[in-house]
């Protein structure tokens, strides 16, 4: 994910999936806000969406959760 940041205007574009999309956004911004000139301090940032609480961050976590659930079920079954 990419975002375009213009430090002169203090604006940041919404995140897009490809570099081509963010470059298009940059070119549009330059044309609209700066008459085609390149503003000082502009940058293209890589953007990683924030982690959502309670959601596993890696597929391995899913496997571990399943195994933990199976162990708990087995222990409950042993008691009866």
C-alpha positions, 0 to 999 in steps of 0.5 A: 500500500502506498500514500502520497504526502505533500509536506508543503500542503500538509496533505496525505492521499488515501492509501492505494494498492499500486505504485502506479496509482500513487504516482497518478495521484501525485501527478494530479496533485502537482497539476491542481495545487502547484501548477505542475511544479514539484513541491519541496518535501513531497514523498511517496510513503509505503503504508501498512494498515494497522493491526486490528486487535484480537486478530492473528497477525500471521497464519501460524497463529491460526494453526496454534489456536486450532491446536490449543482448542483441540487440546482443551476439547481433549482435556474436557473429554478426558474428565467425562 
